[in-house]
Amino acid sequence: MSTFKKLEDILAWQKAKHFCQELKKIFPLFIQSKEFDLMNQLKSSAGSAMDNIAEGFGRMGNNEFKNFLTIAHGSIMESISQLYRAYDWGVISGEQLEYYKGIAEEAERLMFSLINFLIQSEFKGVKFK
């Protein structure tokens, strides 16, 4: 947490934001297939990943940040599952699945690395100074 001063500095958040931005490109396929519920679930879980990183950082304490990162991690994994469902249902292609899954997995790795960093850090957070 001491290595960044603002939300935009957090690589995991940047990648989760990028994932959300990229997903917008395939939403017309969900609309065309009339898979509105699945599209909305994917939008929600991807947004939740990004938002939980932000909320955890905003809590200004290591333990709370770790907790919100685990929630964000769960949300990104949920997004990957929804991408598989979209593929299985013929909404997206195998290439699209792999592309979007790759972005999500990169965000997932960055979240996991940040969790490990916070576990090992002696810094407890700004509100505990």
DODOKE-950480 format. One record per atom (N, C-alpha, C): x negated, y negated, z; residue number from 1. Coordinates in steps of 0.1 Angstrom, whole numbers, plus 2048, in hexadecimal, padded with zeros to 3 digits. Layout:
N
{{X; Y; Z}; NUM}
...
***
This chain:
129
{{7F8; 80C; 800}; 1}
{{800; 800; 800}; 1}
{{7F7; 7F4; 800}; 1}
{{7EC; 7F5; 805}; 2}
{{7E3; 7E9; 806}; 2}
{{7DC; 7E6; 7F9}; 2}
{{7DE; 7EF; 7EF}; 3}
{{7D7; 7ED; 7E2}; 3}
{{7E0; 7E4; 7D9}; 3}
{{7EC; 7E2; 7DC}; 4}
{{7F5; 7D9; 7D4}; 4}
{{7FC; 7CF; 7DD}; 4}
{{7FF; 7C4; 7D7}; 5}
{{805; 7B9; 7DF}; 5}
{{814; 7B7; 7DB}; 5}
{{818; 7BB; 7CF}; 6}
{{825; 7B9; 7CB}; 6}
{{82A; 7C5; 7C3}; 6}
{{837; 7C6; 7C2}; 7}
{{83E; 7D2; 7BC}; 7}
{{838; 7D5; 7AE}; 7}
{{836; 7CB; 7A6}; 8}
{{831; 7CD; 798}; 8}
{{823; 7D3; 797}; 8}
{{81C; 7D3; 7A2}; 9}
{{80F; 7D9; 7A3}; 9}
{{80F; 7E8; 7A4}; 9}
{{81A; 7EE; 7A8}; 10}
{{81B; 7FC; 7AB}; 10}
{{81D; 804; 79E}; 10}
{{813; 80C; 79B}; 11}
{{813; 814; 78F}; 11}
{{81F; 81D; 78E}; 11}
{{823; 823; 798}; 12}
{{82E; 82D; 798}; 12}
{{83B; 825; 795}; 12}
{{83C; 819; 79A}; 13}
{{848; 811; 797}; 13}
{{848; 80C; 788}; 13}
{{83C; 809; 783}; 14}
{{83A; 805; 775}; 14}
{{83E; 810; 76C}; 14}
{{83A; 81C; 76F}; 15}
{{83D; 828; 767}; 15}
{{84C; 82B; 767}; 15}
{{852; 82A; 773}; 16}
{{860; 82D; 775}; 16}
{{868; 822; 76D}; 16}
{{864; 816; 76D}; 17}
{{86A; 80B; 766}; 17}
{{869; 80E; 757}; 17}
{{85E; 812; 752}; 18}
{{85B; 816; 744}; 18}
{{865; 821; 740}; 18}
{{866; 82B; 749}; 19}
{{86F; 836; 746}; 19}
{{87E; 831; 744}; 19}
{{882; 828; 74D}; 20}
{{890; 823; 74B}; 20}
{{891; 81B; 73E}; 20}
{{887; 813; 73A}; 21}
{{887; 80C; 72E}; 21}
{{888; 815; 722}; 21}
{{880; 81F; 722}; 22}
{{87F; 829; 717}; 22}
{{88C; 831; 715}; 22}
{{893; 834; 720}; 23}
{{89F; 83C; 720}; 23}
{{8AA; 835; 718}; 23}
{{8AA; 827; 719}; 24}
{{8B4; 820; 711}; 24}
{{8B4; 823; 703}; 24}
{{8A9; 827; 6FD}; 25}
{{8A8; 82A; 6EF}; 25}
{{8B0; 837; 6EB}; 25}
{{8B3; 840; 6F4}; 26}
{{8BB; 84C; 6F1}; 26}
{{8C9; 84B; 6F6}; 26}
{{8CD; 840; 6FC}; 27}
{{8DB; 840; 701}; 27}
{{8E5; 840; 6F6}; 27}
{{8E2; 83A; 6EA}; 28}
{{8EB; 83B; 6DF}; 28}
{{8EF; 84A; 6DB}; 28}
{{8E5; 853; 6DD}; 29}
{{8E7; 861; 6DB}; 29}
{{8F2; 867; 6E4}; 29}
{{8F1; 862; 6F1}; 30}
{{8FB; 867; 6FB}; 30}
{{909; 861; 6F7}; 30}
{{909; 855; 6F3}; 31}
{{916; 84F; 6EF}; 31}
{{91C; 856; 6E3}; 31}
{{913; 859; 6D9}; 32}
{{918; 860; 6CD}; 32}
{{91D; 86E; 6D1}; 32}
{{917; 874; 6DA}; 33}
{{91B; 882; 6DE}; 33}
{{926; 881; 6E9}; 33}
{{92A; 875; 6ED}; 34}
{{935; 873; 6F7}; 34}
{{931; 87A; 704}; 34}
{{924; 879; 707}; 35}
{{91F; 87E; 714}; 35}
{{91C; 872; 71D}; 35}
{{927; 86B; 720}; 36}
{{926; 85F; 728}; 36}
{{922; 862; 736}; 36}
{{928; 86C; 73C}; 37}
{{924; 870; 74A}; 37}
{{916; 873; 74C}; 37}
{{911; 87B; 742}; 38}
{{902; 87F; 743}; 38}
{{8F9; 873; 741}; 38}
{{8FD; 86A; 738}; 39}
{{8F5; 85E; 736}; 39}
{{8F5; 856; 742}; 39}
{{901; 854; 749}; 40}
{{902; 84C; 755}; 40}
{{8FA; 852; 760}; 40}
{{8FA; 85F; 761}; 41}
{{8F2; 866; 76B}; 41}
{{8E3; 864; 769}; 41}
{{8DF; 865; 75C}; 42}
{{8D1; 863; 759}; 42}
{{8CD; 854; 75C}; 42}
{{8D5; 84B; 758}; 43}
{{8D2; 83D; 75B}; 43}
{{8D1; 83B; 76A}; 43}
{{8DA; 841; 772}; 44}
{{8DA; 83F; 780}; 44}
{{8CE; 845; 787}; 44}
{{8CA; 852; 783}; 45}
{{8BF; 858; 789}; 45}
{{8B2; 851; 786}; 45}
{{8B0; 84D; 779}; 46}
{{8A4; 846; 775}; 46}
{{8A3; 839; 77C}; 46}
{{8AE; 832; 77D}; 47}
{{8AE; 825; 784}; 47}
{{8AC; 827; 793}; 47}
{{8B1; 832; 799}; 48}
{{8AF; 834; 7A7}; 48}
{{8A0; 837; 7AA}; 48}
{{899; 83D; 7A1}; 49}
{{88B; 840; 7A3}; 49}
{{883; 832; 7A4}; 49}
{{886; 829; 79A}; 50}
{{880; 81C; 79A}; 50}
{{884; 814; 7A6}; 50}
{{890; 814; 7AA}; 51}
{{896; 80C; 7B5}; 51}
{{891; 811; 7C2}; 51}
{{890; 81E; 7C4}; 52}
{{88B; 823; 7D1}; 52}
{{87C; 820; 7D4}; 52}
{{874; 820; 7C9}; 53}
{{866; 81B; 7CB}; 53}
{{866; 80D; 7D0}; 53}
{{86F; 804; 7C9}; 54}
{{86F; 7F6; 7CD}; 54}
{{874; 7F5; 7DB}; 54}
{{87F; 7FC; 7DF}; 55}
{{884; 7FB; 7EC}; 55}
{{87A; 7FF; 7F7}; 55}
{{874; 80A; 7F4}; 56}
{{86A; 80F; 7FE}; 56}
{{85E; 805; 800}; 56}
{{85A; 7FF; 7F5}; 57}
{{84F; 7F5; 7F6}; 57}
{{854; 7E9; 7FE}; 57}
{{860; 7E6; 7FB}; 58}
{{866; 7DA; 802}; 58}
{{868; 7DC; 811}; 58}
{{868; 7E8; 816}; 59}
{{86A; 7EB; 824}; 59}
{{85D; 7E8; 82C}; 59}
{{852; 7E7; 825}; 60}
{{845; 7E2; 82B}; 60}
{{840; 7EB; 836}; 60}
{{843; 7F8; 835}; 61}
{{83D; 801; 83E}; 61}
{{83A; 80E; 837}; 61}
{{82F; 814; 83B}; 62}
{{82A; 820; 834}; 62}
{{834; 82C; 834}; 62}
{{83A; 82E; 840}; 63}
{{843; 83A; 842}; 63}
{{84F; 838; 83A}; 63}
{{855; 82C; 83A}; 64}
{{861; 829; 832}; 64}
{{85E; 82A; 823}; 64}
{{852; 825; 81F}; 65}
{{84E; 825; 811}; 65}
{{84D; 834; 80D}; 65}
{{847; 83C; 815}; 66}
{{845; 84A; 811}; 66}
{{853; 851; 810}; 66}
{{85C; 84E; 819}; 67}
{{86A; 853; 818}; 67}
{{871; 84F; 80B}; 67}
{{870; 843; 808}; 68}
{{876; 83E; 7FB}; 68}
{{870; 844; 7EF}; 68}
{{863; 846; 7F0}; 69}
{{85C; 84C; 7E4}; 69}
{{860; 85A; 7E2}; 69}
{{863; 862; 7ED}; 70}
{{868; 86F; 7EC}; 70}
{{876; 86F; 7E5}; 70}
{{87E; 865; 7E9}; 71}
{{88B; 864; 7E2}; 71}
{{889; 861; 7D4}; 71}
{{880; 857; 7D0}; 72}
{{87E; 854; 7C2}; 72}
{{879; 860; 7BB}; 72}
{{870; 868; 7C1}; 73}
{{86B; 874; 7BB}; 73}
{{877; 87E; 7B8}; 73}
{{880; 87F; 7C1}; 74}
{{88C; 888; 7BE}; 74}
{{894; 882; 7B3}; 74}
{{895; 875; 7B2}; 75}
{{89D; 86F; 7A7}; 75}
{{896; 871; 79A}; 75}
{{889; 871; 799}; 76}
{{882; 873; 78C}; 76}
{{884; 881; 788}; 76}
{{883; 88A; 792}; 77}
{{885; 899; 78F}; 77}
{{893; 89B; 78A}; 77}
{{89D; 894; 790}; 78}
{{8AB; 895; 78B}; 78}
{{8AC; 891; 77D}; 78}
{{8A5; 886; 77A}; 79}
{{8A5; 881; 76C}; 79}
{{8A0; 88B; 762}; 79}
{{895; 892; 766}; 80}
{{88F; 89C; 75D}; 80}
{{89A; 8A8; 75B}; 80}
{{8A0; 8AB; 766}; 81}
{{8AB; 8B6; 764}; 81}
{{8B6; 8B1; 75B}; 81}
{{8BA; 8A5; 75C}; 82}
{{8C4; 8A0; 753}; 82}
{{8C0; 89F; 744}; 82}
{{8B3; 89C; 742}; 83}
{{8AD; 89D; 735}; 83}
{{8AE; 8AB; 72F}; 83}
{{8AB; 8B5; 737}; 84}
{{8AD; 8C3; 733}; 84}
{{8BB; 8C6; 72F}; 84}
{{8C5; 8C1; 737}; 85}
{{8D3; 8C3; 734}; 85}
{{8D6; 8BC; 727}; 85}
{{8D1; 8B0; 725}; 86}
{{8D4; 8A9; 718}; 86}
{{8CF; 8B1; 70D}; 86}
{{8C3; 8B7; 70E}; 87}
{{8BD; 8BF; 704}; 87}
{{8C6; 8CC; 702}; 87}
{{8C9; 8D3; 70C}; 88}
{{8D1; 8DF; 70B}; 88}
{{8DE; 8DD; 705}; 88}
{{8E4; 8D1; 707}; 89}
{{8F1; 8CE; 701}; 89}
{{8F0; 8C8; 6F3}; 89}
{{8E4; 8C7; 6EE}; 90}
{{8E2; 8C2; 6E0}; 90}
{{8E2; 8B3; 6DF}; 90}
{{8E1; 8AB; 6EA}; 91}
{{8E2; 89D; 6E9}; 91}
{{8D4; 897; 6E4}; 91}
{{8C9; 89D; 6EA}; 92}
{{8BC; 898; 6E6}; 92}
{{8B4; 8A4; 6E0}; 92}
{{8AA; 8A1; 6D8}; 93}
{{8A1; 8AB; 6D2}; 93}
{{897; 8B0; 6DC}; 93}
{{890; 8BB; 6D8}; 94}
{{885; 8C0; 6E0}; 94}
{{87A; 8B6; 6E1}; 94}
{{877; 8AF; 6D6}; 95}
{{86D; 8A4; 6D7}; 95}
{{870; 899; 6E0}; 95}
{{87D; 895; 6E0}; 96}
{{881; 88B; 6E9}; 96}
{{881; 88F; 6F8}; 96}
{{885; 89C; 6FA}; 97}
{{884; 8A1; 708}; 97}
{{875; 8A0; 70C}; 97}
{{86C; 8A5; 704}; 98}
{{85E; 8A5; 709}; 98}
{{858; 897; 70B}; 98}
{{85C; 88E; 702}; 99}
{{858; 880; 703}; 99}
{{85C; 87A; 710}; 99}
{{869; 87A; 713}; 100}
{{86F; 874; 71F}; 100}
{{86B; 87B; 72B}; 100}
{{86A; 888; 72B}; 101}
{{865; 890; 736}; 101}
{{857; 88D; 739}; 101}
{{84F; 88A; 72F}; 102}
{{841; 886; 732}; 102}
{{840; 879; 739}; 102}
{{848; 86F; 736}; 103}
{{848; 863; 73D}; 103}
{{84C; 865; 74B}; 103}
{{857; 86C; 74D}; 104}
{{85C; 86F; 75A}; 104}
{{852; 876; 763}; 104}
{{84B; 880; 75D}; 105}
{{841; 888; 764}; 105}
{{835; 87F; 768}; 105}
{{832; 875; 760}; 106}
{{827; 86C; 763}; 106}
{{82B; 864; 76F}; 106}
{{838; 85F; 76F}; 107}
{{83D; 857; 77B}; 107}
{{83D; 860; 787}; 107}
{{841; 86C; 786}; 108}
{{841; 876; 791}; 108}
{{833; 878; 797}; 108}
{{829; 87A; 78E}; 109}
{{81B; 87B; 793}; 109}
{{816; 86F; 79A}; 109}
{{81A; 863; 795}; 110}
{{816; 857; 79C}; 110}
{{81D; 855; 7A9}; 110}
{{829; 859; 7AA}; 111}
{{830; 859; 7B7}; 111}
{{82A; 862; 7C1}; 111}
{{827; 86E; 7BD}; 112}
{{821; 878; 7C5}; 112}
{{813; 873; 7CA}; 112}
{{80B; 86D; 7C1}; 113}
{{7FE; 868; 7C5}; 113}
{{7FF; 85D; 7CF}; 113}
{{809; 855; 7CD}; 114}
{{80B; 84A; 7D7}; 114}
{{810; 84F; 7E4}; 114}
{{818; 859; 7E4}; 115}
{{81C; 85F; 7F1}; 115}
{{810; 865; 7F8}; 115}
{{807; 86C; 7F1}; 116}
{{7FB; 871; 7F7}; 116}
{{7F2; 866; 7FC}; 116}
{{7F1; 85B; 7F4}; 117}
{{7E9; 850; 7F9}; 117}
{{7EE; 84A; 806}; 117}
{{7FB; 849; 807}; 118}
{{801; 843; 813}; 118}
{{7FF; 84D; 81F}; 118}
{{800; 85A; 81C}; 119}
{{7FE; 864; 827}; 119}
{{7F0; 862; 82D}; 119}
{{7E6; 860; 824}; 120}
{{7D8; 860; 829}; 120}
{{7D4; 852; 82E}; 120}
{{7DC; 848; 82B}; 121}
{{7D9; 83A; 82F}; 121}
{{7DB; 838; 83E}; 121}
{{7D2; 830; 844}; 122}
{{7D3; 82C; 851}; 122}
{{7DC; 81F; 852}; 122}
{{7DE; 819; 847}; 123}
{{7E6; 80D; 847}; 123}
{{7F5; 811; 849}; 123}
{{7FB; 80A; 853}; 124}
{{809; 80E; 856}; 124}
{{813; 805; 850}; 124}
{{80F; 7FA; 84B}; 125}
{{818; 7F1; 844}; 125}
{{818; 7E3; 84A}; 125}
{{81D; 7D9; 843}; 126}
{{81C; 7CC; 847}; 126}
{{824; 7C9; 854}; 126}
{{830; 7D0; 855}; 127}
{{838; 7CD; 861}; 127}
{{833; 7D3; 86E}; 127}
{{828; 7DA; 86D}; 128}
{{822; 7E0; 879}; 128}
{{815; 7DA; 87D}; 128}
{{812; 7CE; 877}; 129}
{{805; 7C7; 87B}; 129}
{{807; 7C1; 888}; 129}
***
